[in-house]
Amino acid sequence: MKKVLIPTLLAVTLLGCTNGQNGKLSNQEMSPENAGMPLKYLASQINLGIGAAVETGHLKDPQFRAKLISEFSQITPENEMKFQYVHPEKDRFDFSKGDELVAFALENNMVVKGHALVWHIQNPSWLEDGNWSKAELMAILENHIKTVVSHYRGKVTYWDVVNEAFDDNGGFRDTIWYRTIGEEYIELAFRWAHEADPDAVLFYNDYSTEGMTSKSNAVYRYIKTLIEKGVPVQGVGTQLHLTAENPVSDSSVARNIERLDDLGLRIHFTEVDVRVRDQDGAAGLDNQAKRYESLAKLAAYYPEVDLFTTWGLSDKYSWIPGWFEGYGRALMFDKNYQQKPAYKAVQRVLTDAVKGASTYKPVTDLSNAKRFIQPFNAKELTSDKFDSAKVVYYPFAFNQLNQKNQTLSPEQRTSIDGKWGVAYHKNKLIGQVIRKDDVTVTNNAQAHENDNVEIFVRLGDKFWQFRSIVGQDFEPIDFPGKATGKWNKDGSTFDFTVEFNDYQDLVGETFGFNIALADNDGAGRDTQLYPLTGNNIGWQGEEFGELFMNGQNAVVSSEPVSIPPAFKAIKLPTAIKSAEEMTTGGYQYPFAFNQLNQNDMTVKNGDDILGNWKVGYYDNWLYGVVNRVDDVTVTSREAPYENDNIEVFVQQGDKPMNQFRSVVGQDFEQTGYSGRYEAHWNKEGTQLFFAIELDSSIKSGESISWNIALADNDDGKQRKYQLYPVAGSNISYLGEELTKLIAE
Ligand code: 9MR
């Protein structure tokens, strides 16, 4: 839905535009080269607030003060309402700085967003070192929240009640609050804040939550449960500390905004800044402007986004240089308060929106309509040194030499196991394979029959295969660039680089990609492991996955360069009622990718969770068998998805996606699905049989959209794994990132 433009209001504002201070625009602001309107006037026409994070000290700088008043309609205290400042001793509050900011804001008709009532950083030492019991800490938090919120009652419009409660994988962040009180501290914080000021609008705030990520999924799911319980949470803020060189996927941000809106929430862009590498000069500022532009477009497009707040005002005062070496210039005004390209870009977007001249519409169905899966991620490195902390590790999971059963048994996993990750710097792919093998064979006359690693890259209609036998560099091939491969002494680690002459920088590129780990234990090669299912025809340039060169904010190219991941269901001769009746043979696939961990999707060697699945069909019924090996089975969590369970995702044609969940030992939970469905476990919980009735009978060659997941919780608190047969970001429950299930 687009923001509505009210023409008369616009005309009045354009003619009689006033400066908050003296009612007139300054000459400088009116000068011809600077003819645009201040951001706050433009934004107010589309019901958007434009804000800045501010420290009281900055108000003494006359230029800062003037810009703040002329351009911004909202402020967030950058630090001075945090616990450490307002509550320095157990029985003493100090509101002096916060009060100064609030008085300034009110004098200048600005809205205040309080920041932040509960956080794990900037807490006073009396609090951190107190060794509190649960009851004591609850009393402290209640007193803190109620005192602070009551003090500002009627003056602070919005509050960041809880800040950064989730970790990057979507688990609860381990903080003094979580450790001592448990997850209910979140709910309590909102309830206490609401009691102290029922009119304040209460927000949850976090970073790396702008798009569809594990963390934003966790926030979405959790806030949804709070709303269902009647907890007074009205909005979600996403911080948006971005980098100029990594594009923001506006599709991804848009999809996240829309699902939060579906919960009836407001959305704020709370801490926008786009840091630029010092070495990147003017080009860096142009990239920065593009990031600001797409955020401004999103904020202008969605009525439910009502604040666009930058984390500071001028590059003169910003947290960035102190935290990120080699980066700075993150804001819309430079050190001399001059407008940067980012400012002009935002101003243009807002002007168009006010005039009704914008044709912008975010694409929100990219992953649904055009592709089936999030591809493999290659993150950007700051140098050409491999950095294990920065790559995403993926498993070698499918033995493509065995067409029908592509899984590895626990015994086979002891014989060969591996993971891989690829990152990039400039025009170079930089990757690593980690390999665990009991017997290494390298003396076979046929190169491919030896223990080796093969890397397949496709660009347009060209493809290259790079092979390295354990202990040796890549075999030479005709390739416009340079490839190097280096093994460590015991053959357990392989570091490689592939440099592309035709590129200066790979950022934003999508390559067709695959990688294989071959194992020969003396009796010929018996295993060739890939991260995808397939027919071992990578060497013919086929059946590739996709490798995306991106950073925190994944941008998906509009057209897929690979086939969608497809699994096969076998045709059964008759309807069946149990796992035993499932035909032997048929395609058996592993659960291999832990979508809960976006840094390492592999299952740790030695962790007792392993599973595989097989699907068959007869008439209009799908039948499945899941085998599961697990050392600890947890089924006591209140939220069913946090228990050990199997989830099956089925979407037929254009119909809505249906999710079927069976907690170990139990039937499928009830859903609104109109067909029949049932799940049966064996006594030990090691095998599940399920049957799902589809709309119409299945014909050979047809496919449905599909995914399947095995969740594992071992400590009774958090799920450790949610394993899928493909990489992804754990959003199949939203009908996204599905694969294809083809009826054979
Ligand atoms: O900008 C703030 C900086 O001055 C403080 O030293 C820092 C302390 O951790 O907090 C900064 O603000 C953070 C904000 O409160 C929450 N989101 C991340 C911000 C940047 O670190």
Residues whose N, C-alpha, C, O or C-beta is under 5 A from the ligand:
A	BS01	9MR	E78 I121 W319
